[in-house]
Structures are given as C-alpha cells and as structure tokens.
Amino acid sequence: PLDLSDFESVHQFSKTVLDKYDGRVDLLINNAGRNTSGRSPTNEKLDLCYQTNFLGHFALTKELMPAILKARGRIVNLSSVMHHFCADGGDVNTPEYWRGSGLFQQEPTSSYSPSKLAALLFTIELNRRYRHKGVRSFAVNPGAVNSDIWRGKPKWL
C-alpha cells in the first residue's frame, strides 16, 4: 500500500513499481487527497493535508520520473476549484507566500486550497521541464464528486 503522508512509504512504493514494471511508467495519476489539516505523523513541521495532497505526489512523481521519461508517459494531477480560495496577494514564486498560507504555522489551518494551487503550479512546471522530452502533464478538475473526502463536514457542503 502507498501512504502519501509518509515519504518512506512513497520511496518503497516507487521502488516496487520500478521493479515490477521494468522501469517504465506510461501513466501516473496523482489523485489522493484529504481536506483536513493537522500535524503530519512522520514530520511534525509539515501539515498533513499539504503533505498528502501535494508533497507526497511531488515525491512520487520525482521518484518515478526516469520511468515516465523512458515511456514518454503522461502525468495527471487532480485539481479542484478550491485553488481559487488561496490567500490573495503576494507572489506564489516566493517562499514568503507559502509561509503565509498556513502550511508552516504553529497551528495548522486548512491547507487544502494551497495544496491544490501547488498541484496546478507543479503541472505547469512539469510541462515546462519535460514537454520537449515527450512527457506531458495535465491538471484535471473532476467537479463535484460523490466521494468520502468531505466526511465529517456539514451535509450542506
């Protein structure tokens, strides 16, 4: 099993995939997500939602990139309309923006929106770096879905 909130799990999963599929990955879909924040059980300096929704996908993609390049594969990052609800103002290309987004505060706040913005920016950067090598990356917004991600929230949401 893969636990995106645990970088060691991501590493072991990547190793298994590379061994099992002869170092070739045609399609990677980064779809895991959570909407609740809290301290990561594996790194108390990280927010669990951000680690699961973005950093875990980032690490998985990085570890599998040689196999994706070999296959001239595709990467799909699930996004959300929620990226529009990130903190206004500031330059997303600076560390100061991300420090102010609630990801590295003493008490974690909702990091779902920043995690989805990070996924979109990651998609753009993947295309910039790897398009000329035959790898493409896409961000897709599935719209309203009947999933368990909003468990524990009011039904009207």
Disulfide bonds with the S-S distance in Angstrom:
none
